[in-house]
Amino acid sequence: MNVEVRQQLFCLAHGQADVHRKAPVPSVSETLSLFVRKTLSRLLGVSFVVSLIPLSQDYVLGNSGEVFFALLTPLILLLVTGLVIVSWWAICIIMFPIRVLAHNLAR
């Protein structure tokens, strides 16, 4: 399987194909930015279409094809993506004083 096909199959793992080519792994901020700019819009559409499939409620995501729940699916995806981004911001805010303290103690 060539690299282009692998990138299309694993569209959520952008950095994985770069590792096989010995390219540097992108930072978390770059990965989140790439996900929001490129992958999220396609994923919103796919999640909406898939949620319209009338699966029974026995399945984890089954909603019997009700349109109301199909409209909720992209909103939940946006909410989860936002929570991941806010969590990353919180980690960065917590790490900043630790980085400054470690830099000052290293002198």
FENBELMO-V891002 format. One line per field, one symbol per residue. ss: DSSP state (2 for helix, 1 for strand, 0 for the rest). phi: phi as a letter, one per 20 degrees, with the letter a starting at -180 (. if undefined). burial: I if it has 9 or more other C-alpha atoms within 8 Angstrom, else O. Layout:
# FENBELMO-V891002
ss: ???
phi: ???
burial: ???
This chain:
# FENBELMO-V891002
ss: 00222222200002222222000000022222222222222222222222200000000000000022222222222222222222222222222222222222200
phi: .ffffffffdfedfffffffemeffffffffffffffdeffffffffffffeffefffffdfclmffgffffgffffffffffffffffffffffffffffffffff
burial: OOOOOIIOOOOOOIIOIIIOOOOOOOOOOOIIOIIIOOIIIOOIIOIIIOIIOIIOIOOOOIIIIIOOIIIOIIOOIOOOOOOOIOOOOOOOOOOOOOOOOOOOOOO
